[in-house]
Amino acid sequence: MNENAFQAPAVEVQRRTPEVLQRIEERCAGLLPRVEAKMKTLSGRDRRPEARLVDQAAQAGTVAKRVMWLRKAADYLQEGAAHLAACRKGCSHCCHISVMVSRAEAQVIARETGAHLNTDAGQFTMQGFEEQSETIRAATLQAYGAACTFLREGSCSIYSSRPLQCRLLLNMDDDDLLCQLIENGDSNVPYLNTTEHHIASVTVLGAHQDYDDLRNWFPSGLA
Ligand code: SF4
């Protein structure tokens, strides 16, 4: 780890006690039909506006504009599903897990917010994702339970500039129980499937980008 790597306060990561595991098991019973019922109500939503916004992103002349259009597309997707999701203001579980961000997006965030960008970050590449899988898993575990460096008193201090991943992470269950952190970082959270948007982002911003956890791009947050 380089000297700029993040050091953030941790939140409670629950031990894997029989009680905790039982609570999760009980919640997972019936999870699939519960979430599928919600997804059915979303299936009729018009996705063409989102596709048009992604097209705008692809045609934009600067990285900043591409990111701006991708954010609009992500927000459209998020707004359509938010009323069915467990996510609520004040909940910050997903600010204590890994947030992968491309260099292009990190540079835009740095320009918009004035946060100091650690240009030495960017240890992952799209091409190397398979052979780097062990390192990525280690980085994911390192971030697990550690607060994002932009989290201030339970709120995002760069909300309008927050990464695409933060905009798109929606727990489609009825409450946050499955988002609660437990040892070893196993996740059963039924996140909204946003794969298409992530693929579009990689295509629009360029598959040559390097990636890293947000905390490594911005070890000091807005300090
Ligand atoms: S950028 Fe904001 S929303 Fe995203 S993880 Fe950090 S504090 Fe949370």
Residues whose N, C-alpha, C, O or C-beta is under 5 A from the ligand:
A	BS01	SF4	C94 C95 V99 C148 F150 L151 S155 C156 R162 P163 C166
